[in-house]
């Protein structure tokens, strides 16, 4: 038997080598990044430890608190349980780039106007969830806000200010300086 006949074809061999190298090419905040990690590495750790994007926070590690929320193809997603090998060609947006979007700009401004932040730890996840909501539903009802924000925990209890800021960003609530 000819040794060359037992070798895989070039495309198969290249794919095999890439799998061995464990390099993943991901689109984050509009830039391509190549990361050399195991496929089951959570996106959160890739963002924070490999790429140095520390705006996304670790809270619970089981997708219950929302501190690690990012957008994958525009959908609010918990990065602590999303593995890097599940990303594929999807677009990931983090808190570092959310202000580049119209909804993100409105939410961030409303957060400042309504003085939402207390300790601030959960706020990147809160902002990401609120922005995802306004992107798909620019005029949410209270029920819509409840549904979209239900997975985000704020230990400081700034929920009324969060709701007010979402309403302000949607143009359905009080404007700047109207904090009660």
N, C-alpha and C positions, 0 to 999 in steps of 0.2 A: 504494500500500500504506500502510496506517495504521501510524504509528510505534508505537502502543501494541500492535499485534498482534505486533511483533517482540521485545518485551520478555519476559523469562522470567516465569513465574508468581511470586508473592510467596515461597512456600517455597523454590523453586529459587534465587531471587535472594538470599535470606537465607543459604542454605547456601553460595552462591558467595562472598558477602561474608565469611563466617566463614573459608572456606578461604583467601581472600586475606589476611585478618588473621593467619592462622596461630595463632589462639588455641585452646588445648586445655584442656578442663575435665577434671581428673583428681581421683580420690578417693584421697588419701594420708593414712594414719593417722587415718581417720575424718572428715577435713575435705576440702571441695571447694576446689581451687585452679585458677585460670585462669592459664595460662602462655602467653606469646606467643613461641613458638620455631618453628623449622622442624620439620616432621614427622619428619625423619630424625635429630633430635637424640636422643642416647642419654638414657634415663631418668636415668642416673647424673649427667649434667651438669645436668639439670633439678633434681634433688634438691639437689645441692651448690651450683651456681652461681646458679640462679634462685631457689630456695626457701630456701637457706641451711641445709639439713639435711646437715651434714657428717659424720654418724656413718657413713654408707655410704662406703667407701673406694675409691679407684682403685688397682688393682694392676697389671694387665697390659693391659687394654683389649681383650682377645681371648677373654674368658670362660674362661680356663684356671686362674686362681688362686683365685677365689671371694671375694675381698675385697669385691666390689661386690654381694654377694647381698642381695636383698630378697625379700619374698613378693608374688606377684601372685595374687590369689584363693587365698591359702594355700600356693601352691607356691613353693619356693625357685627364684629366677630371677636370672640374671646381668644386672644393670642396665646394664653397660657396652655390651652389644650389643642391648639392648631399646630400640627407638625409641619415642618418646613417642606417635607416631600409631598404634602397635600396642596401646596400653593400652585405648582405648575406655572402656567403663563398668566396667572391672575395678577391684578394690580393691587398692591398693598399701599394704603395711606395711613400714616401715623399722625399723632398730634403735632409733630414738627411741621407738617405740610398742610394741615386742615384749613389754615387761614388763606390758602390759595384758592379755595372754593367760595362761591358766593354765600352759600348757607353757612360755611365755617366762619367766614368773616362776620356775618350777622350774629351768630352764636357767641363768638369770642367777644364782640363788642357788648352784647347784652350781658354777658357774664361780668364784664367790668362795670357796666352801668348799674347793674343790680347788686353789685358787691357780693356775688355768690360765694366766693371762696372764703373758707375759714382756715382749716389746716392745709387744704389744697391737695392732699394725697390722691383722692379719688377723682379730682376734677378733669384730668385728661380723659379718663374713661367716660365721665359724664358728658363732656363736650363731644366726644366721638359719637356717643349714642344719640345725643340731641341733634347733631348735624345730620346723621343718617336719617333720623325722623323727618327733619325739615326738607331734606333732599327729595324724599318720596312723597311727603305730605306737607306742603308749604303752609297750610292753615289747619293744624291739628286741634282736635277737641281735647278736653281734659282727659277723656277716656283714651284717646290716642297717645297722649303724653304719658299717662299711667302705664299703658302697655309697652311703649318704647323704652321707658326708663326703669321698668320693674326690676331688671337684673342688675341695676347699679346701686350699690350701697354707699351711703354717706354717713360715717360714724359721727360727724358733727351735727347732722340733722338739718342741713341747709335745703331740704326739699322744697319749702315754699319759695325760696329765692331761685332755685333751679327752675321751677315751674314758671315763675314770673319772667325769668330770662328767656325761656323758650317762647312764651307768649309774646314778649317784646320782639324777639327776632322774627317771629311769624307775623308781626304787625297786628296782633290781636290783643295785646296787653298794654300796660302803661309804658310810657316812654322814659327816656333818661331822667334821672334825678327824682323819679316818682316812687322811690323805695319807701315802704311804709315801716 
